[in-house]
Amino acid sequence: SSAASDVYKRQVSTQSTWGIHQMEKKTSHSKEYIRGFATKALHEGVDVDESTGAIVPPIHVSSTYEVPLEGPTKYVYGRLDNPTRAAFERTLAALEKGKYCIATSSGMAAFSLIFHLLKPGDHIIANEEVYGGTTNYLLDMAKEQCVLADMLDLRDLKVLEKNIKSNTKMVMIESPSNPSLRVLDIQAIADICKDKGITFVVDNTFMSPYNQNPLMLGANIVMHSCTKSIGGHSDLIMGAIITSDEELFKKMKKNSILLGCCPGPNDCFLASRGLKTLKLRVECAQTNAMKLAELLEKHPKISEIIYPGLPTHPGHDLLKKQSKGFGSMITIKLKDGDKAGNFYNALSLFGHAVSLGGVESLVSLPTKVTHRSLPEQLKARLGITDSVVRLSIGCEEFEDLRDDLLHALEIAQAKISYLFLNRYSLFWYQLPVSYTHL
């Protein structure tokens, strides 16, 4: 039993060492020869299959691998590493300009691995508006793990500095935030964290590695829900963590193996394929988003439109400084909040669903689903009311999306509320709290 345990540890150690060596080798190569984002997305981490000459790497579904009694081996067991997963990790690491990447079974699995860097008694600070699942984790599970958590408005750097304690070990933000699209100063927060020796984490899901690279702004860890823009087609559940800190990588890689957070090879293949078209999709979607935001900004039935690409957005200049683009998320507030359900149901091209970043446009009502279980006081402070509608803009023709939105705005004002109570609205209103972490 003891001997078997020693063999297992040696194999895991060999596997991790090989993975680090290969990642550093590929990253070094990419910096020297491959410079453009699209070129990296197509070629970084992609090797011609030696056995067949196939230019598209095969999907490796094997759960176990030949292990020689002597010498190193690349792969041992699918939970530890997988060739299809490793190819995706090399590509994403290069795109985020980091050294190491760990693919996970979901975005929440990625956050869980990051959270496991903390010990009982440690303190974490997060901006008060992050992904709904992250919020619920911090409000509920952090207590169970004896980790202290504060959720604050970190747009004010003085608030951050004032609330840092001797046991503060991590600061975690999402910028722009969900769903109010607040923009935080990543580099300024990174400077504060570096000065205090605090690990700084950025959820970069909304912006994608094409638009924003937080590691280049001083973050220690970047995480993604690859389900969103990276996958891009609403057909996988997956997450990822990227860092250039070898010590942090080793800790999270170990936890990934022990907790079994690994994704399957088929999802890794789909995510790799998504990276190849990420630039094209993001550019198309955010071009549509900008045009729609400009169109709707002065619409008489909308009280406020929130899109960082508009010069009127308070975070416009900051996001322009730290990001290549403004993203494809738009949040609107209707003047008559009671009509939000009508507007939601009247949209025909927009999928009535949670999630974001896919090629198809989606619409959701945060108070009914994604942020439903948040404390009422927090929702009020964040301005998440029944009048708020979140739009994820896709790659349809702009004219078709424009017509659909304008038509829905007209119908929403008609006094026929119950006419549009179809299966979607009934579903949202009856959705159990346990399903509001989507």
C-alpha positions in Angstrom: 0.0 0.0 0.0 2.8 2.4 0.9 4.7 1.4 -2.2 1.7 2.0 -4.4 1.2 5.4 -2.8 4.9 6.3 -3.5 4.5 5.3 -7.2 1.3 7.4 -7.5 3.0 10.5 -6.0 6.0 10.0 -8.3 3.8 9.8 -11.3 1.8 12.9 -10.3 5.1 14.8 -9.7 6.5 13.7 -13.0 3.3 14.7 -14.8 3.1 18.1 -13.2 6.8 18.8 -13.9 6.5 17.8 -17.5 3.4 20.0 -17.9 5.1 23.0 -16.5 8.2 22.5 -18.7 6.0 22.1 -21.8 3.9 25.2 -21.0 7.0 27.3 -20.5 8.5 26.1 -23.7 5.4 26.8 -25.7 4.8 30.2 -24.1 8.4 31.2 -24.7 8.1 30.1 -28.3 4.9 32.0 -28.8 6.4 35.3 -27.5 9.3 34.9 -29.9 7.5 33.9 -33.1 3.8 34.2 -32.8 2.5 37.7 -32.0 -1.0 38.3 -33.3 -4.0 37.2 -31.3 -5.8 35.4 -34.1 -2.5 33.7 -35.1 -1.9 32.5 -31.5 -5.5 31.3 -31.3 -5.0 29.2 -34.4 -1.5 27.8 -33.9 -0.5 28.0 -30.2 -0.8 24.6 -28.5 -1.7 22.9 -31.8 0.6 20.3 -33.1 0.3 18.1 -36.1 -0.7 14.6 -35.1 2.4 12.5 -35.4 0.7 9.2 -36.1 -1.6 10.5 -38.9 -0.4 13.9 -40.0 -3.8 15.4 -39.1 -3.6 19.2 -38.7 -6.6 19.1 -36.3 -5.6 17.4 -33.1 -7.7 14.3 -32.3 -9.9 14.0 -29.3 -8.2 11.8 -26.8 -10.9 10.0 -24.8 -8.6 7.4 -23.0 -9.0 7.5 -19.3 -5.6 5.8 -18.6 -2.2 5.6 -20.3 0.8 3.2 -20.5 3.2 3.9 -17.5 6.8 2.6 -17.8 8.3 1.5 -14.5 11.3 3.7 -15.1 11.6 7.2 -16.5 9.1 10.1 -16.9 5.8 9.7 -18.7 3.7 12.5 -20.2 0.3 11.1 -19.2 -0.8 8.8 -16.5 -4.5 9.1 -15.8 -7.3 11.3 -17.3 -8.0 13.1 -14.0 -4.4 14.3 -13.8 -4.0 15.4 -17.4 -5.2 14.7 -21.0 -3.6 15.7 -24.4 -6.8 17.4 -25.6 -7.1 19.4 -22.4 -3.3 20.3 -22.5 -3.6 21.7 -26.0 -6.5 23.9 -24.9 -4.6 25.0 -21.8 -1.5 26.0 -23.8 -3.6 28.1 -26.2 -5.5 29.9 -23.6 -2.4 30.6 -21.5 -0.8 32.2 -24.5 -3.9 34.3 -25.3 -4.1 35.6 -21.7 -0.4 36.2 -21.8 0.2 33.8 -18.8 2.5 30.9 -18.3 0.1 28.3 -16.8 -3.5 27.3 -17.4 -5.8 24.9 -15.6 -9.0 23.9 -17.4 -11.9 23.0 -15.1 -15.3 21.4 -15.4 -17.1 24.8 -15.0 -16.6 28.4 -14.1 -17.7 27.7 -10.5 -15.1 24.8 -10.4 -12.5 27.4 -11.3 -13.6 29.7 -8.6 -13.7 26.8 -6.1 -10.1 26.0 -6.8 -9.1 29.6 -6.3 -11.0 29.8 -3.1 -9.2 26.7 -1.8 -6.0 28.7 -1.7 -7.5 30.3 1.4 -7.4 28.8 4.9 -9.8 29.0 7.9 -9.4 32.5 9.4 -8.3 34.1 6.1 -10.2 37.2 4.8 -11.3 37.8 1.2 -12.6 41.0 -0.3 -14.7 41.0 -3.5 -16.4 43.8 -5.3 -20.1 43.8 -4.3 -21.3 43.0 -7.8 -19.9 39.8 -9.2 -21.4 36.7 -10.9 -24.5 35.5 -9.0 -22.9 32.0 -8.3 -19.8 33.7 -6.9 -21.9 35.9 -4.7 -23.8 33.0 -3.2 -20.6 31.1 -2.7 -19.1 34.0 -0.7 -22.3 34.6 1.3 -22.9 30.9 2.1 -20.0 28.5 1.7 -17.3 30.9 2.8 -18.8 30.8 6.3 -18.9 27.0 6.3 -15.2 27.0 5.5 -14.5 29.6 8.2 -13.3 32.2 5.7 -14.3 35.8 6.3 -15.7 37.6 3.2 -16.6 41.2 2.6 -18.3 42.4 -0.6 -17.6 46.1 -1.2 -17.9 48.8 -3.9 -14.3 48.7 -5.1 -14.7 51.5 -7.6 -13.6 53.6 -4.7 -10.0 52.5 -3.9 -10.1 54.1 -0.5 -12.8 51.6 0.4 -10.4 48.8 -0.5 -7.5 50.2 1.5 -9.7 50.9 4.5 -11.0 47.3 4.7 -7.8 45.4 4.2 -6.9 43.5 7.4 -3.9 41.6 8.6 -5.6 38.4 7.6 -6.7 39.6 4.1 -5.2 37.1 1.7 -7.2 37.7 -1.5 -9.1 40.3 -3.5 -11.4 39.2 -6.2 -13.2 41.3 -8.8 -15.2 41.1 -12.0 -14.8 44.0 -14.4 -17.1 45.1 -16.0 -19.5 43.7 -13.4 -22.6 41.6 -13.8 -25.2 43.0 -14.6 -24.6 46.7 -14.0 -21.4 46.8 -16.0 -19.4 48.8 -13.4 -15.8 49.3 -14.5 -13.0 48.8 -11.9 -9.4 50.0 -12.1 -7.6 46.7 -12.4 -4.1 48.2 -12.4 -4.7 50.4 -9.4 -6.2 47.5 -7.4 -3.3 45.3 -8.4 -0.8 47.9 -7.1 -2.5 48.0 -3.7 -2.6 44.2 -3.5 1.0 43.9 -4.5 2.1 46.3 -1.9 0.2 44.3 0.8 1.2 40.9 -0.4 -2.4 40.0 -1.3 -3.4 37.6 -4.2 -5.4 39.5 -6.7 -8.0 37.6 -8.8 -9.9 38.9 -11.9 -12.9 37.1 -13.4 -12.4 38.0 -17.1 -15.4 36.2 -18.5 -17.3 39.3 -19.7 -14.4 40.7 -21.7 -12.6 37.5 -22.9 -8.9 37.4 -23.4 -9.3 39.1 -26.8 -10.5 42.4 -25.2 -8.7 42.4 -21.8 -5.6 40.7 -20.2 -5.6 41.4 -16.5 -2.3 39.6 -15.9 -0.7 42.4 -17.9 -2.3 44.9 -15.5 -0.9 43.2 -12.4 -3.4 40.5 -11.5 -2.1 37.3 -10.1 -4.8 35.0 -11.3 -7.4 35.3 -14.1 -10.4 33.0 -14.3 -13.0 32.3 -17.0 -16.3 30.6 -17.4 -15.4 29.1 -20.8 -19.1 28.3 -21.2 -19.5 31.9 -22.3 -17.4 33.7 -25.0 -14.6 31.2 -25.2 -16.8 28.3 -26.1 -19.1 30.7 -27.9 -21.8 28.4 -29.1 -23.7 27.5 -25.9 -22.8 23.9 -26.1 -20.4 23.2 -23.3 -19.9 23.8 -19.6 -16.3 24.5 -18.6 -14.0 26.9 -16.8 -10.3 27.9 -16.7 -7.6 29.5 -14.5 -4.6 31.3 -15.9 -1.6 32.5 -13.9 2.2 33.2 -14.3 2.9 32.4 -10.7 4.4 28.9 -10.5 3.7 28.5 -6.8 0.0 29.4 -7.2 -0.2 27.1 -10.2 1.2 24.1 -8.4 -1.2 24.6 -5.5 -4.3 24.9 -7.7 -3.1 22.0 -10.0 -2.8 19.8 -6.9 -6.3 20.8 -5.7 -7.7 20.2 -9.2 -6.4 16.7 -9.1 -7.6 16.0 -5.6 -11.0 17.6 -6.0 -11.6 16.1 -9.5 -12.4 19.4 -11.2 -11.2 18.3 -14.6 -13.3 18.8 -17.8 -13.9 16.0 -20.3 -11.9 15.8 -23.6 -14.9 16.6 -25.8 -15.6 19.9 -24.0 -11.9 20.7 -24.2 -12.0 20.1 -28.0 -15.1 22.4 -28.4 -13.4 25.1 -26.2 -10.3 24.9 -28.4 -12.3 25.3 -31.5 -14.1 28.3 -29.9 -10.8 30.0 -29.3 -10.0 29.8 -33.0 -13.0 32.1 -33.8 -13.0 34.1 -30.6 -11.7 37.3 -32.3 -14.2 37.2 -35.1 -17.1 36.5 -32.8 -16.2 39.2 -30.2 -15.6 41.8 -32.9 -18.9 41.1 -34.5 -20.9 41.0 -31.3 -19.5 44.1 -29.8 -19.9 46.0 -33.1 -23.6 45.1 -32.9 -23.7 46.0 -29.2 -22.3 49.5 -29.8 -24.8 50.2 -32.6 -27.7 49.0 -30.5 -26.6 51.0 -27.5 -26.4 54.2 -29.5 -29.8 53.5 -31.0 -31.5 52.8 -27.6 -29.7 55.5 -25.6 -32.4 58.1 -26.3 -35.4 55.7 -26.7 -38.4 57.3 -24.8 -39.4 54.0 -23.2 -35.9 53.4 -21.7 -34.9 55.2 -18.5 -31.2 54.2 -18.7 -29.0 52.2 -21.0 -25.8 50.8 -19.5 -23.0 50.1 -22.0 -19.3 51.0 -21.3 -18.8 51.8 -25.0 -21.0 54.9 -24.7 -19.1 58.1 -23.7 -21.8 58.8 -21.1 -20.9 55.6 -19.2 -18.9 56.6 -16.0 -16.3 53.9 -16.7 -15.9 54.5 -20.4 -12.5 56.2 -20.3 -11.1 53.6 -17.8 -12.3 50.6 -19.8 -10.9 52.2 -23.0 -7.5 52.5 -21.2 -7.4 48.9 -19.9 -9.3 47.0 -22.7 -9.2 46.6 -26.4 -13.0 46.7 -26.8 -16.2 47.3 -24.8 -17.8 43.8 -24.9 -21.2 42.6 -26.0 -23.3 43.0 -22.8 -26.0 45.7 -22.6 -28.2 46.4 -19.6 -31.3 48.4 -20.0 -33.7 49.8 -17.5 -37.3 50.3 -18.6 -39.2 53.4 -17.5 -42.1 51.1 -16.5 -40.6 48.2 -14.6 -43.9 46.4 -14.6 -43.6 46.0 -18.4 -40.2 44.1 -18.3 -41.9 40.8 -18.5 -43.9 41.9 -21.6 -40.7 43.2 -23.2 -38.9 39.9 -22.4 -41.6 37.8 -23.9 -42.1 40.0 -27.0 -38.5 39.4 -28.2 -38.4 36.7 -30.8 -34.8 36.6 -32.0 -33.3 36.8 -28.5 -33.2 33.5 -26.7 -35.0 33.7 -23.4 -32.2 32.2 -21.3 -29.4 32.8 -18.9 -25.7 32.7 -19.9 -23.9 35.0 -22.4 -21.2 35.3 -25.0 -22.7 32.9 -27.5 -23.2 33.6 -31.2 -26.9 33.9 -30.6 -28.4 36.9 -28.7 -29.9 36.2 -25.3 -32.2 38.2 -22.9 -32.6 37.6 -19.1 -34.3 39.3 -16.2 -31.7 39.3 -13.3 -34.3 39.7 -10.5 -36.1 36.6 -11.7 -33.1 34.3 -12.2 -29.4 35.1 -12.0 -29.6 37.5 -9.0 -33.0 36.4 -7.5 -31.5 34.8 -4.4 -29.4 37.9 -3.4 -30.5 39.7 -0.3 -33.0 42.5 -1.1 -30.8 45.1 0.5 -27.9 44.2 -1.7 -30.1 44.2 -4.9 -31.4 47.6 -4.0 -27.9 49.0 -3.5 -26.8 47.5 -6.8 -29.9 48.9 -8.6 -31.0 45.4 -9.7 -34.8 46.0 -9.9 -37.6 44.5 -11.8 -37.0 47.1 -14.6 -33.6 45.8 -15.3 -33.1 43.7 -18.5 -29.8 42.1 -19.4 -29.0 41.6 -23.1 -26.2 39.4 -24.4 -25.7 40.6 -28.0 -24.7 38.0 -30.6 -23.7 37.8 -34.2 -27.0 38.2 -36.0 -27.5 41.0 -38.5 -27.7 44.3 -36.7 -30.9 45.3 -38.6 -32.7 42.2 -37.4 -31.7 42.7 -33.8 -32.7 46.4 -34.0 -36.1 45.6 -35.4 -36.7 42.9 -32.8 -35.8 45.2 -29.9 -37.9 48.2 -31.2 -40.9 46.0 -31.9 -40.7 44.5 -28.4 -40.4 47.9 -26.8 -43.6 49.0 -28.5 -45.5 45.8 -27.5 -44.3 46.0 -23.9 -46.2 49.2 -23.3 -49.6 47.8 -24.4 -51.9 47.0 -21.5 -52.0 43.3 -22.3 -49.8 41.9 -19.6 -51.4 38.5 -19.2 -51.5 37.9 -23.0 -47.7 37.3 -22.9 -47.5 35.1 -19.9 -46.2 32.2 -21.9 -44.2 29.2 -20.6 -41.0 31.3 -20.2 -42.4 33.9 -17.8 -44.2 31.2 -15.8 -41.0 29.3 -15.6 -39.0 32.2 -14.3 -41.5 33.2 -11.6 -41.8 29.6 -10.3 -38.1 28.9 -10.5 -36.9 27.4 -7.2 -34.2 29.3 -5.3 -31.8 26.4 -5.8 -31.7 27.2 -9.6 -30.8 30.9 -9.2 -27.1 30.4 -9.2 -27.0 30.2 -13.0 
